[in-house]
Amino acid sequence: MPENDHDNVRDMWSEDELDRALAALRPEEDADDRAFHRTKAELMVTAGGREPVRAPEPGRPGRRRRWAWWVASAGTVAAMVASVLVVQTVQLGDTIPNAAADQLNSAAGKISAVDEPVAPGQYRYIATHAWWMASVDEYAYLAENLLETWVPADEKQDWLWRRDVTGARKWVSGTEAEARAAGFPVDESGWPEGEWRAPCGDWFAVAEGREPCAAEGSWQVPNAEFLAALPRDADTLHDRLRADTAGRGRDPDLEMVVYVADVLRTGRVPADLRAALYRALAKVPTLEITEQVANLDGVAGTAYGISADGSRHDIIVDRETGQFIGERQVTEEGYDNVPAGTVTSYTSVTTAVVPAMGVRPQS
């Protein structure tokens, strides 16, 4: 693989996703070339599809520093919702392991049997509001990303995908004035912006030299066939997750949470499968309630997470409706000038049915 491809993946993934991504990008010698490029395309969808910004190190010509764009969210959707620009921290040490399974099973039971149907000509609108970290040396901030996807009733028709980096920032370490004075390109986003259309949401088909809708689905980029084939029995689904995550990441239980978050954040998981995923996740022995009342963009839910190697990945679920609200990553040990307990990334997810492509739900 060209060196710049390695740079692209390395700089734009969180540590948990990086382990999984690099493993996927090392195919066996006889691996199918098209499968390899599909895996790379999935990473590019997640990471933003662009090499991160590099800046010269002040006072040292010839040496280069870079912003690391830590994308904590895989998938193709995000949310148009307001947020207060305050760096979030969470209380550490108050986990509730014994209650996690009971409350997740309870949330699963509250999910309605079916979702609001999408009639011909209508679209499922999926929006996620993401704050992803960019950092270099002693400077770090969360950048606001807004992404929207319109999925037609017939998924083989054209989808619409919009991405926007708003320019809003939450400074975690240092200040914008200090970073600018040090010569770092604060205004140069590491994430793409624009609008894309493609059948099946298969944004990379042309680049891969194939017809759209031909790729197999995955936990990270699911299609209707992949979702339909996943088991609804909690024990069987748990075993499937264990098999699919085997050898991935740094911690087997944490990787279960990561995969469940990957598919839930797409906003396309049907109600019966969401309930089964909660029940399967409730069987993970190290899962804990990390916060009874976690707030994402004004919506409260219970945070369920697993810690490994100084960081934690949470999924957040509305206890009253069983709705998946979003996810977050937290540093538990801190690093550089980022203190322990800092939320280093989070996303919130909303869905609705709308009458036409490009139309947002009425507030």
GUNULUM-853203 format. One record per residue (C-alpha): residue number from 1; y, x, z. Coordinates in pm, 1 decimal, decimal comma, padded with zeros to 6 digits. Example, Ala and Ser with C-alpha at 12.3 -4.5 7.8 and 13.67 -1.06 7.14 Angstrom:
BEGIN
[1; [-00450,0; 01230,0; 00780,0]]
[2; [-00106,0; 01367,0; 00714,0]]
This chain:
BEGIN
[1; [00000,0; 00000,0; 00000,0]]
[2; [00351,3; 00131,4; -00073,7]]
[3; [00534,8; 00271,5; 00224,4]]
[4; [00810,8; 00012,4; 00208,5]]
[5; [00552,5; -00266,3; 00243,3]]
[6; [00435,5; -00112,1; 00569,4]]
[7; [00798,1; -00094,6; 00683,4]]
[8; [00850,8; -00459,1; 00599,8]]
[9; [00557,4; -00580,3; 00804,8]]
[10; [00608,4; -00339,0; 01093,5]]
[11; [00971,4; -00422,2; 01156,2]]
[12; [00958,8; -00798,5; 01117,8]]
[13; [00666,0; -00898,9; 01341,3]]
[14; [00627,2; -00928,5; 01716,1]]
[15; [00366,1; -00698,0; 01869,2]]
[16; [00103,1; -00973,5; 01896,4]]
[17; [00146,2; -01080,2; 01534,0]]
[18; [00174,4; -00719,8; 01416,7]]
[19; [-00175,5; -00640,0; 01540,0]]
[20; [-00310,4; -00939,0; 01352,7]]
[21; [-00102,6; -00872,6; 01041,8]]
[22; [-00198,3; -00508,6; 01001,9]]
[23; [-00566,1; -00590,0; 01049,1]]
[24; [-00540,1; -00851,2; 00772,7]]
[25; [-00364,1; -00608,6; 00540,5]]
[26; [-00647,0; -00352,7; 00548,9]]
[27; [-00899,9; -00507,4; 00310,2]]
[28; [-01243,4; -00359,7; 00251,9]]
[29; [-01276,3; -00151,7; -00062,1]]
[30; [-01453,8; -00430,8; -00246,0]]
[31; [-01220,6; -00705,8; -00118,4]]
[32; [-01088,5; -00951,3; -00373,7]]
[33; [-00742,3; -00842,2; -00487,8]]
[34; [-00613,2; -01197,7; -00502,5]]
[35; [-00718,5; -01261,7; -00142,0]]
[36; [-00532,9; -00947,0; -00039,2]]
[37; [-00213,4; -01062,6; -00206,5]]
[38; [-00251,3; -01407,5; -00051,3]]
[39; [-00269,6; -01246,7; 00293,1]]
[40; [00040,6; -01045,3; 00213,8]]
[41; [00216,0; -01360,7; 00094,4]]
[42; [00139,2; -01532,5; 00424,0]]
[43; [00297,2; -01243,7; 00609,3]]
[44; [00601,9; -01257,1; 00385,1]]
[45; [00642,9; -01631,3; 00449,4]]
[46; [00631,7; -01561,7; 00820,0]]
[47; [00839,4; -01247,2; 00833,7]]
[48; [01106,4; -01362,0; 00595,6]]
[49; [01003,9; -01179,5; 00281,4]]
[50; [01256,1; -00901,1; 00288,3]]
[51; [01274,7; -00542,7; 00405,7]]
[52; [01485,3; -00514,4; 00722,6]]
[53; [01831,2; -00365,1; 00722,9]]
[54; [01866,8; 00007,7; 00786,9]]
[55; [02181,3; 00180,7; 00908,1]]
[56; [02276,6; 00547,9; 00926,0]]
[57; [02277,5; 00696,5; 01272,7]]
[58; [02639,7; 00757,4; 01372,6]]
[59; [02733,3; 01124,7; 01388,4]]
[60; [02403,2; 01248,0; 01243,7]]
[61; [02409,8; 01248,2; 00862,6]]
[62; [02069,9; 01229,3; 00702,7]]
[63; [01902,5; 01052,0; 00995,0]]
[64; [01861,0; 00676,6; 00989,1]]
[65; [01827,3; 00407,7; 01251,1]]
[66; [01716,5; 00055,0; 01182,3]]
[67; [01748,0; -00290,8; 01318,8]]
[68; [01402,4; -00423,2; 01403,8]]
[69; [01386,3; -00790,4; 01316,6]]
[70; [01128,8; -00921,7; 01563,7]]
[71; [01010,6; -01251,0; 01416,6]]
[72; [00808,4; -01430,9; 01676,9]]
[73; [00720,5; -01729,6; 01461,1]]
[74; [00477,8; -01759,1; 01173,2]]
[75; [00516,0; -02051,1; 00932,8]]
[76; [00752,2; -02213,5; 00688,8]]
[77; [00959,0; -02460,1; 00893,8]]
[78; [01242,1; -02479,8; 01151,7]]
[79; [01504,5; -02713,1; 01308,1]]
[80; [01862,3; -02835,8; 01261,0]]
[81; [01961,9; -02891,2; 01622,6]]
[82; [02246,6; -02767,6; 01839,9]]
[83; [02205,9; -02500,4; 02106,9]]
[84; [02413,7; -02353,7; 02387,0]]
[85; [02476,1; -01983,5; 02323,1]]
[86; [02341,8; -01843,6; 02648,4]]
[87; [02064,8; -01585,7; 02674,8]]
[88; [01771,1; -01757,1; 02838,7]]
[89; [01569,3; -01615,0; 03122,9]]
[90; [01272,3; -01770,0; 03296,1]]
[91; [01138,2; -01741,8; 03646,8]]
[92; [00834,3; -01516,0; 03668,9]]
[93; [00545,5; -01535,9; 03912,3]]
[94; [00519,3; -01914,2; 03958,2]]
[95; [00225,6; -01983,3; 03726,8]]
[96; [-00013,7; -02269,1; 03799,4]]
[97; [-00354,8; -02185,6; 03649,5]]
[98; [-00561,0; -02466,7; 03802,3]]
[99; [-00342,6; -02746,5; 03670,3]]
[100; [-00317,5; -02626,0; 03309,3]]
[101; [-00640,4; -02780,0; 03183,3]]
[102; [-00582,5; -03113,6; 03356,7]]
[103; [-00227,5; -03150,6; 03227,6]]
[104; [-00310,8; -03045,0; 02870,8]]
[105; [-00597,7; -03293,8; 02861,2]]
[106; [-00360,8; -03558,2; 02994,9]]
[107; [-00106,1; -03475,4; 02723,9]]
[108; [-00379,5; -03499,7; 02461,7]]
[109; [-00462,5; -03848,9; 02583,6]]
[110; [-00103,2; -03962,5; 02534,9]]
[111; [-00087,7; -03871,7; 02165,5]]
[112; [-00088,9; -04184,0; 01949,7]]
[113; [-00396,3; -04224,5; 01733,9]]
[114; [-00208,9; -04189,4; 01405,0]]
[115; [00121,7; -04046,3; 01284,5]]
[116; [00391,4; -04236,7; 01101,2]]
[117; [00258,3; -04263,5; 00744,7]]
[118; [00438,0; -04110,2; 00447,2]]
[119; [00448,5; -04362,8; 00164,9]]
[120; [00465,8; -04267,1; -00205,5]]
[121; [00816,5; -04142,7; -00278,9]]
[122; [00881,0; -04055,7; 00086,1]]
[123; [00874,8; -03710,3; 00247,6]]
[124; [00775,7; -03569,0; 00581,2]]
[125; [01075,7; -03374,9; 00708,2]]
[126; [00985,2; -03076,7; 00927,1]]
[127; [01257,7; -02881,6; 01100,6]]
[128; [01247,3; -02589,7; 01339,3]]
[129; [01533,7; -02420,5; 01514,4]]
[130; [01444,8; -02055,2; 01570,3]]
[131; [01607,1; -01775,8; 01769,2]]
[132; [01452,1; -01443,4; 01664,4]]
[133; [01535,1; -01101,6; 01803,7]]
[134; [01701,9; -00813,3; 01624,3]]
[135; [01727,0; -00482,8; 01811,5]]
[136; [01812,6; -00116,9; 01773,1]]
[137; [01839,5; 00138,8; 02051,3]]
[138; [02032,6; -00021,0; 02338,7]]
[139; [02153,6; -00320,2; 02136,4]]
[140; [01960,4; -00644,8; 02101,7]]
[141; [02045,3; -01003,0; 02019,5]]
[142; [01877,5; -01330,2; 01928,5]]
[143; [01979,5; -01461,4; 01585,0]]
[144; [01982,7; -01832,0; 01503,0]]
[145; [01768,0; -01934,7; 01204,8]]
[146; [01755,5; -02291,1; 01071,6]]
[147; [01476,3; -02389,3; 00835,3]]
[148; [01385,5; -02727,8; 00686,0]]
[149; [01090,7; -02838,7; 00475,6]]
[150; [01036,8; -03165,7; 00285,7]]
[151; [00668,8; -03240,5; 00217,1]]
[152; [00585,4; -03523,9; -00028,1]]
[153; [00318,0; -03786,0; 00030,0]]
[154; [00121,5; -03619,4; -00249,5]]
[155; [00122,8; -03257,7; -00133,9]]
[156; [00046,8; -03132,0; -00484,3]]
[157; [00394,8; -03236,3; -00592,4]]
[158; [00704,7; -03024,4; -00533,7]]
[159; [00809,6; -02938,0; -00178,4]]
[160; [01159,0; -02826,7; -00079,1]]
[161; [01225,1; -02541,0; 00164,5]]
[162; [01571,2; -02444,8; 00294,7]]
[163; [01650,2; -02144,7; 00514,8]]
[164; [01978,8; -02058,2; 00680,7]]
[165; [02084,7; -01777,5; 00913,6]]
[166; [02388,1; -01927,0; 01088,2]]
[167; [02547,0; -01607,9; 01219,4]]
[168; [02530,1; -01737,9; 01577,0]]
[169; [02398,2; -01477,0; 01818,9]]
[170; [02294,2; -01450,6; 02182,0]]
[171; [02343,0; -01092,3; 02293,5]]
[172; [02060,7; -00976,0; 02516,8]]
[173; [02161,5; -00610,5; 02549,5]]
[174; [02502,6; -00466,5; 02471,1]]
[175; [02780,4; -00657,2; 02297,7]]
[176; [02876,7; -00727,4; 01940,0]]
[177; [03189,9; -00515,2; 01977,0]]
[178; [02986,1; -00220,3; 02103,5]]
[179; [02730,9; -00251,4; 01823,1]]
[180; [03004,8; -00266,3; 01559,3]]
[181; [03179,3; 00033,8; 01709,8]]
[182; [02849,7; 00225,1; 01693,0]]
[183; [02831,2; 00151,7; 01320,0]]
[184; [02539,4; -00090,1; 01307,1]]
[185; [02531,1; -00364,1; 01035,6]]
[186; [02549,0; -00664,5; 01263,1]]
[187; [02639,7; -00903,4; 00981,5]]
[188; [02352,4; -00804,7; 00751,5]]
[189; [02070,4; -01045,2; 00824,0]]
[190; [01708,8; -00931,2; 00801,1]]
[191; [01596,0; -01280,4; 00699,1]]
[192; [01627,7; -01450,3; 00359,1]]
[193; [01846,4; -01752,8; 00298,9]]
[194; [01837,9; -02007,3; 00021,8]]
[195; [01636,1; -02292,0; -00125,0]]
[196; [01289,2; -02291,4; -00280,4]]
[197; [01076,7; -02556,7; -00455,4]]
[198; [00706,6; -02537,3; -00534,2]]
[199; [00401,9; -02765,6; -00555,2]]
[200; [00197,7; -02754,5; -00232,0]]
[201; [00473,1; -02544,0; -00075,7]]
[202; [00301,8; -02252,7; -00252,7]]
[203; [00617,4; -02042,3; -00270,4]]
[204; [00443,4; -01719,4; -00381,5]]
[205; [00214,5; -01851,9; -00655,5]]
[206; [00427,5; -01719,8; -00941,2]]
[207; [00459,8; -01376,3; -00779,4]]
[208; [00082,1; -01365,1; -00739,6]]
[209; [00022,3; -01461,8; -01101,8]]
[210; [-00174,2; -01778,5; -01032,0]]
[211; [-00138,8; -02152,5; -01047,6]]
[212; [00015,8; -02323,6; -00741,3]]
[213; [-00214,3; -02505,8; -00497,9]]
[214; [-00504,1; -02267,3; -00571,0]]
[215; [-00492,7; -02069,1; -00243,7]]
[216; [-00716,6; -02146,7; 00051,5]]
[217; [-00552,5; -02277,0; 00367,7]]
[218; [-00539,2; -02088,0; 00697,1]]
[219; [-00419,8; -02131,3; 01053,7]]
[220; [-00091,1; -01969,5; 00953,7]]
[221; [-00044,4; -02146,6; 00618,6]]
[222; [-00257,3; -02461,9; 00636,1]]
[223; [-00312,1; -02712,2; 00358,0]]
[224; [-00447,7; -03065,7; 00379,5]]
[225; [-00804,2; -02951,8; 00308,9]]
[226; [-00795,4; -02686,4; 00581,8]]
[227; [-00660,4; -02931,0; 00840,3]]
[228; [-00911,2; -03200,6; 00745,0]]
[229; [-01201,4; -02956,5; 00780,3]]
[230; [-01116,2; -02843,1; 01133,2]]
[231; [-01344,4; -03005,1; 01394,6]]
[232; [-01203,6; -03274,3; 01621,8]]
[233; [-01458,2; -03215,5; 01896,9]]
[234; [-01291,2; -02994,3; 02160,8]]
[235; [-01594,6; -02773,0; 02225,5]]
[236; [-01659,8; -02716,5; 01855,4]]
[237; [-01291,9; -02651,7; 01786,6]]
[238; [-01277,1; -02405,5; 02076,1]]
[239; [-01572,2; -02217,6; 01928,4]]
[240; [-01407,4; -02218,4; 01585,2]]
[241; [-01089,4; -02070,8; 01732,6]]
[242; [-01290,1; -01803,6; 01913,7]]
[243; [-01465,8; -01710,6; 01591,5]]
[244; [-01150,0; -01703,7; 01380,7]]
[245; [-00954,7; -01495,8; 01635,1]]
[246; [-01236,7; -01251,5; 01714,9]]
[247; [-01115,1; -00893,0; 01689,0]]
[248; [-00754,5; -00998,6; 01636,4]]
[249; [-00463,4; -00907,2; 01861,4]]
[250; [-00469,6; -00732,8; 02196,6]]
[251; [-00614,8; -01007,9; 02412,7]]
[252; [-00871,8; -01269,9; 02301,4]]
[253; [-00730,7; -01552,2; 02513,9]]
[254; [-00373,0; -01478,3; 02410,5]]
[255; [-00477,5; -01483,3; 02045,6]]
[256; [-00612,9; -01835,4; 02095,1]]
[257; [-00264,8; -01947,2; 02203,1]]
[258; [-00106,5; -01761,6; 01909,6]]
[259; [-00331,9; -01933,4; 01653,5]]
[260; [-00275,3; -02277,3; 01805,5]]
[261; [00101,1; -02214,4; 01799,9]]
[262; [00076,9; -02092,8; 01438,7]]
[263; [-00070,1; -02418,3; 01314,2]]
[264; [00126,9; -02653,7; 01541,9]]
[265; [00463,1; -02510,4; 01440,3]]
[266; [00401,3; -02612,5; 01078,6]]
[267; [00465,6; -02972,5; 01188,2]]
[268; [00181,5; -03095,0; 00966,3]]
[269; [-00105,5; -03121,5; 01214,8]]
[270; [-00229,9; -03483,6; 01231,6]]
[271; [-00237,3; -03664,0; 01564,7]]
[272; [-00613,8; -03649,1; 01620,1]]
[273; [-00620,2; -03274,2; 01553,1]]
[274; [-00323,8; -03209,1; 01784,7]]
[275; [-00512,2; -03380,3; 02064,6]]
[276; [-00825,2; -03177,9; 01989,7]]
[277; [-00625,4; -02852,1; 01986,3]]
[278; [-00482,9; -02926,4; 02331,2]]
[279; [-00830,4; -03001,0; 02466,3]]
[280; [-00970,3; -02685,2; 02306,3]]
[281; [-00686,7; -02476,2; 02450,1]]
[282; [-00748,0; -02628,7; 02793,4]]
[283; [-01085,8; -02451,9; 02789,0]]
[284; [-00924,2; -02105,9; 02769,4]]
[285; [-00985,2; -01962,2; 03118,2]]
[286; [-00662,2; -01762,4; 03160,8]]
[287; [-00425,0; -02034,6; 03039,3]]
[288; [-00155,3; -02110,5; 03296,3]]
[289; [00132,8; -02348,4; 03345,6]]
[290; [00420,5; -02104,5; 03330,6]]
[291; [00694,0; -02363,3; 03382,2]]
[292; [00667,1; -02729,7; 03476,1]]
[293; [01000,6; -02822,7; 03317,2]]
[294; [01084,4; -02599,5; 03020,0]]
[295; [01384,4; -02698,8; 02809,0]]
[296; [01409,7; -02630,9; 02436,4]]
[297; [01726,6; -02761,1; 02274,0]]
[298; [01765,1; -03040,4; 02523,8]]
[299; [01401,7; -03157,2; 02516,6]]
[300; [01194,8; -03096,2; 02830,1]]
[301; [00825,1; -03019,3; 02838,9]]
[302; [00558,6; -02823,5; 03022,6]]
[303; [00506,3; -02460,4; 02917,7]]
[304; [00147,9; -02333,6; 02887,9]]
[305; [00099,8; -01963,2; 02831,8]]
[306; [-00100,0; -01644,3; 02861,8]]
[307; [00026,0; -01298,7; 02956,4]]
[308; [-00090,7; -00967,2; 02812,4]]
[309; [00055,2; -00616,4; 02812,6]]
[310; [00385,8; -00713,9; 02966,2]]
[311; [00468,1; -01016,1; 02753,4]]
[312; [00384,0; -01385,1; 02747,8]]
[313; [00344,7; -01644,0; 02472,3]]
[314; [00402,0; -02009,3; 02565,9]]
[315; [00357,0; -02335,9; 02385,9]]
[316; [00565,6; -02623,6; 02518,8]]
[317; [00438,0; -02980,9; 02521,8]]
[318; [00607,6; -03307,3; 02616,3]]
[319; [00392,7; -03440,1; 02900,7]]
[320; [00498,0; -03800,2; 02837,0]]
[321; [00420,8; -03817,9; 02464,0]]
[322; [00194,7; -03517,1; 02400,6]]
[323; [00439,7; -03398,4; 02133,5]]
[324; [00447,5; -03026,0; 02057,1]]
[325; [00809,5; -02926,6; 02125,7]]
[326; [00798,3; -02559,2; 02034,6]]
[327; [00714,4; -02215,7; 02169,9]]
[328; [00866,3; -01904,9; 02318,4]]
[329; [00791,1; -01542,7; 02397,0]]
[330; [00898,9; -01377,2; 02720,8]]
[331; [00905,0; -01011,4; 02823,5]]
[332; [00758,3; -00987,2; 03172,4]]
[333; [00812,3; -00615,6; 03225,3]]
[334; [01133,0; -00564,3; 03026,9]]
[335; [01203,9; -00275,9; 02791,1]]
[336; [01503,3; -00060,6; 02698,3]]
[337; [01798,3; -00263,3; 02829,6]]
[338; [01621,5; -00599,3; 02804,3]]
[339; [01544,4; -00722,2; 03158,3]]
[340; [01215,0; -00872,8; 03271,4]]
[341; [01207,1; -01249,4; 03234,2]]
[342; [01417,5; -01254,3; 02916,0]]
[343; [01313,6; -01505,0; 02649,8]]
[344; [01290,2; -01276,1; 02346,0]]
[345; [01232,1; -01554,5; 02093,7]]
[346; [01180,4; -01926,5; 02077,6]]
[347; [01148,4; -02210,2; 01830,7]]
[348; [01179,5; -02586,1; 01857,5]]
[349; [01011,6; -02820,4; 01610,3]]
[350; [01096,0; -03176,1; 01504,9]]
[351; [00947,0; -03403,8; 01238,7]]
[352; [01038,6; -03734,4; 01075,6]]
[353; [00970,9; -03942,0; 00765,0]]
[354; [01264,3; -03960,0; 00520,0]]
[355; [01317,3; -04158,3; 00197,2]]
[356; [01389,7; -03868,8; -00039,4]]
[357; [01376,7; -03492,5; -00083,7]]
[358; [01676,2; -03318,6; 00074,2]]
[359; [01761,6; -03614,7; 00298,0]]
[360; [01776,8; -03549,0; 00671,7]]
[361; [01676,3; -03809,6; 00929,9]]
[362; [01954,7; -04025,2; 01067,1]]
[363; [02062,2; -03916,5; 01414,2]]
